[in-house]
């Protein structure tokens, strides 16, 4: 199921990359890709055996923080070097969205696991649902009239 969702996401992103879109339609497209990403991450986090359960939660938090720093550096480098062509906006948005949400969920779940002495995989889905709800609301803000 996860592979089908990824295939659908990539097809939509590639098609949208080569078709000029209005800002409103592009916002809706990014939100639709976000929904696909959320479903793919939920499928990924449903697996029982996760490597974060076998290591200390401190390792998960440390890996998450280092990964966030690298993620921010790559994002800034991409943003500074990108041009205004839409083809270079949709596909990197898809990748940055997936990686950013994954890193946030794993880091937050590892932190909560360390605080409660539970396995990190126990917190993946609740943190993902919380993240998806608020990040999705943030993505829909440009569609509000008067903003």
C-alpha positions, 0 to 999 in steps of 0.5 A: 500500500505504501508503494502505491501511495508513493507512486501516486504522489510522484505522478501527481508531483511530476505532472504538477511540476510541468503544468503552470498553476495558480497559487490557490490550486498549487496550495491545494495540490501541496495539501493533497500531497501532504495528505498522501505523505501523512498516509505513507508515514502512518503506514510506515509507523504501523510496523512493530519492529523499529530500530528506535526501540532497540536503542536508548531514547537519548540516541533517538533524540541525538540522531533527530537533532543532528538530522534536523541541523543537516535538514535545515542546512540542505533546505537553506542551500536549496532555497538559496540556489533554486530558481522560480521554475515550478518544476523545482518547487513541487518535487523538493517540497514533497521530499522536504515535507516527508523528511521534515515530518518524519524527523519531527515525529521520530525526535519527539517520540524518542524524547517522550519515550525517554521521559516516560520510559516507554518504547518510542514506537508507542508514541509514533502514531499519536505524535504523527496525528498531532503533527498532521493536524496542525501542519495541515491547518498551517498549509490551508492558511493561504486559502483563507480570504483576507490573508 
